[in-house]
Amino acid sequence: MSSPVTIQPFSGKSVCLFCGSSDLSDPAYTAAAREFGEQTARAGWRLVYGGGGVGLMGASARGAHAAGGRVLGVMPGFLRSRERLFDEVETVIVPSMHERKTIMYDQSDAFVVAPGGVGTLEEVIEVLSWKRLDLHSKPVIFLNLNGFWEPLLAVMAHSIAEGMTPASFRDAWTVCDTVEAAIALMQTADAV
C-alpha cells in the first residue's frame, strides 16, 4: 500500500489537461498547449497535468508557470526519466498510473483534452466512462486543434448509431477548435 501524497491547498478552480508527451508532434500543438497554460493562469485556474517536462505536457506547465499560475503535476515514479519531470512546479510522485489518474481527477473541476497519443485516449475514455455512469458531472472539453479528435468523435458517434451507447452520451463532452474557446467553456461550465 502506498503512502498518501501531500498536495498544497488550493481554494480556486482547477482544470486537468490531458495531452501528449511527444516532442515529435506538430509545433502548432505545442504552441497551443503553452498558450492554454498561460491563459489558464491568467484566468486564475490551477493547471493539473501529468507532471512531464516534454511535449505538450511540458509546454502547458511552462506556460502556466511563466504566467504566474499554480500548477500541479502528478507523475508515476517509473515515468520520471521517460517524461522528464518538470520540477519547477508542485509535483507529486505516485507509484502507479491508476493513482496518477485518481489524483488528477480528484483535484480537477474540469477536463480539457488536447492532442495526444494512446495515454491521452486512455485518460479521456475513463473520464467519459465515469461520466456515462453518472459518477461525475465535470465538464469534458475536447480541444480539437486541426480536427485532431475527429476520428475519435466519429467512433463515439458510430457507437451511438449502432445502439451500443445511448444518444444522451453526446452530452458528455463539448468540442472547440481554439484555446480561447476551451478557456471560455471551462470558465462558464457549471462544474460540480
Residue frames as qw, qx, qy, qz and C-alpha x, y, z in Angstrom:
[[0.000, 0.889, 0.457, 0.000, 0.00, 0.00, 0.00],
 [0.429, 0.445, -0.018, 0.786, 1.33, 3.41, -0.93],
 [0.247, -0.455, -0.436, 0.736, 1.68, 6.31, 1.45],
 [0.220, 0.872, 0.435, -0.049, -0.59, 9.31, 0.89],
 [0.472, 0.325, 0.110, 0.812, 0.77, 12.25, -1.09],
 [0.157, -0.669, -0.339, 0.642, 0.74, 15.80, 0.21],
 [0.305, 0.559, 0.437, 0.636, -0.71, 18.45, -2.09],
 [0.115, -0.097, -0.229, 0.962, -0.55, 22.15, -1.33],
 [0.216, 0.629, 0.661, -0.348, -4.03, 23.56, -0.64],
 [0.050, 0.047, 0.410, 0.909, -5.69, 25.49, -3.46],
 [0.256, 0.433, 0.629, -0.593, -9.07, 27.16, -2.99],
 [0.388, 0.468, -0.224, -0.761, -9.77, 28.11, -6.61],
 [0.894, 0.339, 0.138, -0.259, -10.86, 26.10, -9.62],
 [0.344, -0.470, 0.738, 0.341, -8.56, 23.59, -11.31],
 [0.794, 0.481, -0.111, -0.354, -8.52, 22.24, -14.85],
 [0.700, -0.254, 0.625, 0.232, -6.90, 18.96, -15.78],
 [0.486, 0.672, -0.369, -0.420, -5.20, 18.97, -19.17],
 [0.839, -0.008, 0.526, 0.140, -4.86, 15.59, -20.85],
 [0.472, 0.826, -0.234, -0.201, -2.32, 15.86, -23.68],
 [0.922, 0.285, -0.169, 0.200, 0.65, 14.25, -25.37],
 [0.565, -0.728, 0.268, 0.281, 4.19, 13.95, -24.09],
 [0.787, 0.249, 0.330, 0.458, 5.78, 13.63, -27.53],
 [0.162, -0.687, 0.181, 0.685, 8.27, 16.19, -28.77],
 [0.286, -0.008, 0.744, 0.604, 7.66, 14.96, -32.35],
 [0.250, 0.689, 0.675, -0.081, 4.16, 16.41, -32.80],
 [0.273, 0.730, 0.299, 0.550, 3.14, 19.42, -34.86],
 [0.328, 0.007, -0.320, 0.889, 4.74, 22.54, -33.32],
 [0.321, -0.405, -0.207, -0.831, 1.32, 24.24, -33.54],
 [0.730, -0.462, -0.488, -0.124, 0.05, 21.76, -30.93],
 [0.616, -0.193, -0.390, 0.657, 2.94, 22.59, -28.61],
 [0.068, 0.214, -0.017, 0.974, 2.33, 26.32, -29.06],
 [0.527, -0.469, -0.356, -0.613, -1.37, 25.84, -28.29],
 [0.740, -0.390, -0.508, 0.206, -0.53, 23.84, -25.15],
 [0.409, -0.052, -0.273, 0.869, 1.74, 26.64, -23.94],
 [0.199, -0.314, -0.162, -0.914, -0.99, 29.18, -24.69],
 [0.654, -0.480, -0.511, -0.284, -3.51, 27.05, -22.81],
 [0.642, -0.300, -0.463, 0.533, -1.24, 27.03, -19.77],
 [0.187, 0.082, -0.089, 0.975, -0.76, 30.80, -19.96],
 [0.378, -0.366, -0.297, -0.797, -4.48, 31.51, -20.34],
 [0.683, -0.434, -0.587, 0.011, -5.36, 29.08, -17.55],
 [0.487, -0.219, -0.383, 0.754, -3.05, 31.00, -15.22],
 [0.022, -0.149, -0.068, -0.986, -4.46, 34.37, -16.30],
 [0.539, -0.419, -0.471, -0.558, -7.98, 33.06, -15.65],
 [0.389, -0.523, 0.491, -0.578, -6.94, 32.21, -12.08],
 [0.971, -0.072, -0.049, -0.225, -7.31, 28.45, -12.52],
 [0.441, -0.552, 0.699, 0.106, -4.71, 25.92, -11.39],
 [0.680, 0.422, -0.517, -0.303, -3.39, 23.60, -14.12],
 [0.734, -0.292, 0.602, -0.121, -3.37, 19.92, -13.18],
 [0.690, 0.563, -0.391, -0.234, -1.40, 17.73, -15.56],
 [0.983, -0.005, -0.177, 0.042, 0.73, 14.59, -15.84],
 [0.623, -0.719, 0.198, 0.237, 3.92, 16.13, -14.46],
 [0.801, 0.144, 0.290, 0.503, 6.14, 15.73, -17.51],
 [0.142, -0.735, 0.145, 0.647, 8.50, 18.32, -18.90],
 [0.213, -0.124, 0.729, 0.639, 8.26, 17.13, -22.51],
 [0.056, 0.415, 0.795, 0.440, 5.81, 17.55, -25.37],
 [0.247, -0.635, -0.334, -0.652, 2.51, 19.31, -24.88],
 [0.665, -0.611, -0.400, 0.157, 2.60, 18.45, -21.17],
 [0.575, -0.266, -0.105, 0.766, 5.81, 20.35, -20.59],
 [0.136, 0.337, 0.273, 0.891, 4.71, 23.27, -22.77],
 [0.397, -0.695, -0.431, -0.416, 1.44, 23.72, -20.89],
 [0.673, -0.594, -0.292, 0.331, 3.11, 23.61, -17.47],
 [0.489, -0.078, 0.045, 0.868, 5.84, 26.03, -18.53],
 [0.026, -0.509, -0.366, -0.779, 3.22, 28.39, -19.96],
 [0.525, -0.734, -0.387, -0.190, 1.16, 28.37, -16.77],
 [0.696, -0.448, -0.180, 0.531, 4.23, 28.71, -14.55],
 [0.397, 0.123, 0.147, 0.897, 5.70, 31.57, -16.60],
 [0.185, -0.578, -0.346, -0.715, 2.36, 33.40, -16.39],
 [0.142, -0.342, 0.526, -0.766, 2.42, 33.15, -12.59],
 [0.783, -0.213, -0.219, -0.542, -0.17, 30.37, -12.30],
 [0.577, -0.371, 0.683, -0.249, -0.37, 27.42, -9.96],
 [0.675, 0.325, -0.598, -0.284, 0.49, 24.05, -11.46],
 [0.694, -0.333, 0.591, -0.241, 0.11, 20.56, -10.04],
 [0.538, 0.408, -0.691, -0.258, 1.94, 17.74, -11.79],
 [0.822, -0.248, 0.427, -0.283, 1.22, 14.11, -10.97],
 [0.484, 0.582, -0.636, -0.149, 3.91, 11.67, -12.08],
 [0.980, -0.197, 0.002, -0.029, 4.26, 7.92, -11.57],
 [0.472, -0.715, 0.457, 0.240, 7.77, 7.21, -10.36],
 [0.730, 0.026, 0.589, 0.347, 8.57, 4.82, -13.20],
 [0.492, 0.749, 0.335, 0.290, 7.99, 7.61, -15.78],
 [0.309, -0.865, 0.037, 0.394, 10.37, 10.15, -14.19],
 [0.374, -0.403, 0.530, 0.645, 13.14, 9.68, -16.74],
 [0.356, 0.377, 0.744, 0.422, 10.90, 8.99, -19.73],
 [0.053, 0.852, 0.445, 0.269, 8.68, 12.08, -19.33],
 [0.447, 0.226, -0.215, 0.838, 11.44, 14.14, -17.68],
 [0.314, -0.705, -0.557, 0.307, 9.86, 15.57, -14.58],
 [0.142, 0.662, 0.059, 0.733, 9.24, 19.33, -14.67],
 [0.566, -0.423, -0.571, 0.418, 10.24, 20.11, -11.10],
 [0.124, 0.169, -0.099, 0.973, 9.87, 23.90, -11.17],
 [0.546, -0.333, -0.147, -0.754, 6.21, 23.41, -10.19],
 [0.589, -0.261, 0.617, -0.452, 4.48, 21.41, -7.49],
 [0.664, 0.227, -0.644, -0.306, 4.77, 17.76, -8.46],
 [0.707, -0.340, 0.523, -0.332, 3.74, 14.67, -6.57],
 [0.315, 0.349, -0.860, -0.200, 5.25, 11.29, -7.32],
 [0.811, -0.097, 0.296, -0.495, 2.92, 8.31, -7.14],
 [0.459, -0.291, 0.828, 0.139, 3.56, 4.59, -7.64],
 [0.408, 0.277, 0.840, 0.227, 1.08, 3.87, -10.45],
 [0.046, -0.206, -0.480, -0.851, -0.86, 5.22, -13.41],
 [0.343, -0.604, -0.699, -0.168, -4.07, 4.46, -11.56],
 [0.393, -0.638, -0.366, 0.552, -3.09, 6.69, -8.63],
 [0.206, -0.106, 0.245, 0.941, -1.98, 9.40, -11.07],
 [0.176, -0.380, -0.599, -0.682, -5.39, 9.46, -12.73],
 [0.411, -0.644, -0.635, 0.115, -7.23, 9.33, -9.41],
 [0.342, -0.514, -0.188, 0.764, -5.38, 12.38, -8.08],
 [0.074, 0.021, 0.398, 0.914, -5.76, 14.27, -11.36],
 [0.275, -0.520, -0.687, -0.427, -9.49, 13.55, -11.30],
 [0.442, -0.649, -0.539, 0.303, -9.95, 14.42, -7.61],
 [0.344, -0.442, -0.058, 0.826, -8.02, 17.68, -7.93],
 [0.073, 0.042, 0.482, 0.872, -9.89, 18.95, -11.02],
 [0.374, 0.454, 0.443, -0.677, -13.14, 20.77, -11.70],
 [0.692, 0.639, 0.008, -0.335, -12.99, 20.34, -15.49],
 [0.700, -0.159, 0.571, 0.398, -11.03, 18.40, -18.11],
 [0.457, 0.770, -0.211, -0.392, -9.58, 19.67, -21.38],
 [0.842, -0.005, 0.492, 0.222, -8.31, 17.14, -23.90],
 [0.215, 0.793, -0.384, -0.422, -5.61, 18.42, -26.27],
 [0.800, 0.421, -0.410, -0.122, -3.95, 16.29, -28.95],
 [0.406, -0.557, 0.705, -0.168, -2.20, 13.26, -27.57],
 [0.369, 0.265, -0.864, -0.217, -1.48, 9.58, -28.02],
 [0.606, -0.244, -0.742, -0.149, -2.76, 6.37, -26.52],
 [0.310, -0.205, -0.643, 0.669, -2.19, 7.60, -22.94],
 [0.218, 0.080, 0.075, -0.970, -4.35, 10.65, -23.57],
 [0.566, -0.121, -0.584, -0.569, -7.01, 8.42, -25.16],
 [0.518, -0.228, -0.797, 0.211, -6.99, 6.14, -22.14],
 [0.114, -0.174, -0.473, 0.856, -7.36, 9.08, -19.75],
 [0.364, 0.063, -0.081, -0.926, -10.27, 10.73, -21.55],
 [0.576, -0.138, -0.707, -0.386, -12.11, 7.47, -22.21],
 [0.385, -0.249, -0.781, 0.424, -12.03, 6.68, -18.50],
 [0.060, 0.210, 0.311, -0.925, -13.33, 10.14, -17.54],
 [0.476, 0.030, -0.370, -0.797, -16.08, 9.86, -20.19],
 [0.526, -0.167, -0.829, -0.090, -16.97, 6.37, -18.99],
 [0.205, -0.268, -0.667, 0.664, -17.31, 7.65, -15.41],
 [0.260, 0.163, 0.031, -0.951, -19.50, 10.47, -16.69],
 [0.524, -0.049, -0.654, -0.543, -21.66, 7.97, -18.62],
 [0.513, -0.265, -0.799, 0.167, -22.10, 6.06, -15.35],
 [0.319, -0.824, -0.193, -0.427, -23.14, 9.27, -13.54],
 [0.747, -0.334, -0.295, 0.493, -20.09, 9.18, -11.30],
 [0.274, -0.424, -0.052, 0.862, -19.40, 12.85, -12.05],
 [0.366, 0.828, 0.424, 0.028, -20.76, 15.83, -13.94],
 [0.317, -0.652, 0.242, 0.645, -17.48, 17.67, -14.54],
 [0.571, 0.755, -0.071, -0.316, -17.08, 19.23, -17.99],
 [0.695, -0.124, 0.547, 0.449, -15.02, 17.36, -20.58],
 [0.352, 0.862, -0.039, -0.362, -13.82, 19.64, -23.39],
 [0.807, 0.143, 0.360, 0.446, -12.04, 18.40, -26.50],
 [0.005, 0.797, -0.251, -0.549, -9.56, 20.94, -27.85],
 [0.804, 0.358, 0.462, 0.108, -9.95, 19.75, -31.44],
 [0.068, -0.746, 0.361, 0.555, -6.94, 21.52, -32.99],
 [0.238, 0.427, -0.687, -0.537, -6.81, 20.97, -36.75],
 [0.835, 0.023, -0.249, -0.490, -9.59, 18.36, -36.40],
 [0.108, 0.431, -0.874, 0.198, -7.29, 16.10, -34.34],
 [0.349, -0.007, 0.819, -0.455, -10.14, 14.43, -32.43],
 [0.636, 0.239, -0.215, -0.702, -12.49, 13.90, -35.40],
 [0.532, 0.134, -0.822, -0.153, -11.67, 10.16, -35.71],
 [0.097, -0.092, -0.850, 0.510, -12.43, 9.55, -32.01],
 [0.402, 0.239, 0.278, -0.839, -15.62, 11.60, -32.19],
 [0.612, 0.216, -0.512, -0.563, -16.64, 9.54, -35.24],
 [0.370, 0.024, -0.921, 0.123, -16.08, 6.29, -33.31],
 [0.115, 0.196, 0.680, -0.697, -18.26, 7.55, -30.46],
 [0.533, 0.276, -0.064, -0.797, -20.97, 8.60, -32.95],
 [0.536, 0.171, -0.768, -0.306, -20.72, 5.14, -34.52],
 [0.153, -0.061, -0.902, 0.399, -21.17, 3.51, -31.11],
 [0.346, 0.281, 0.398, -0.802, -24.31, 5.59, -30.59],
 [0.565, 0.305, -0.376, -0.668, -25.62, 4.81, -34.10],
 [0.489, 0.119, -0.858, -0.107, -25.07, 1.09, -33.51],
 [0.709, -0.518, -0.242, -0.412, -27.05, 1.18, -30.25],
 [0.724, -0.028, -0.524, 0.447, -24.04, 0.40, -28.06],
 [0.245, -0.174, -0.361, 0.883, -24.18, 3.77, -26.31],
 [0.117, 0.766, 0.604, -0.185, -27.27, 5.90, -25.61],
 [0.337, 0.701, 0.247, 0.579, -27.75, 9.06, -27.67],
 [0.362, -0.925, -0.083, -0.072, -27.62, 11.10, -24.46],
 [0.783, -0.307, 0.108, 0.530, -23.89, 10.31, -24.30],
 [0.448, 0.582, 0.197, 0.649, -23.36, 13.07, -26.88],
 [0.246, -0.901, -0.064, -0.352, -23.96, 15.50, -23.99],
 [0.834, -0.454, -0.066, 0.306, -20.95, 14.13, -22.06],
 [0.553, -0.246, 0.193, 0.772, -18.47, 16.43, -23.81],
 [0.328, 0.903, 0.109, -0.256, -18.10, 19.61, -25.80],
 [0.741, 0.156, 0.293, 0.583, -15.77, 20.31, -28.69],
 [0.087, 0.959, -0.007, -0.270, -13.95, 23.51, -29.56],
 [0.804, 0.480, 0.044, 0.347, -11.26, 24.42, -32.05],
 [0.290, 0.696, -0.260, 0.603, -9.26, 27.09, -30.23],
 [0.420, -0.075, -0.629, 0.650, -7.57, 27.64, -26.90],
 [0.186, -0.126, 0.155, -0.962, -9.72, 30.74, -26.32],
 [0.685, -0.211, -0.368, -0.592, -12.91, 28.70, -26.78],
 [0.694, -0.142, -0.677, 0.198, -11.66, 25.99, -24.40],
 [0.212, 0.003, -0.487, 0.847, -10.87, 28.57, -21.73],
 [0.404, -0.147, -0.039, -0.902, -14.29, 30.18, -22.17],
 [0.743, -0.196, -0.543, -0.337, -16.05, 26.80, -21.93],
 [0.585, -0.132, -0.674, 0.431, -14.21, 25.78, -18.77],
 [0.047, 0.040, -0.351, 0.934, -14.96, 29.15, -17.16],
 [0.512, -0.094, -0.087, -0.849, -18.68, 29.08, -17.95],
 [0.602, -0.101, -0.777, -0.157, -19.24, 25.38, -17.28],
 [0.632, -0.560, 0.143, -0.517, -21.19, 24.52, -14.19],
 [0.517, 0.272, -0.781, 0.222, -18.52, 22.26, -12.69],
 [0.761, -0.556, -0.093, -0.321, -19.67, 20.27, -9.69]]
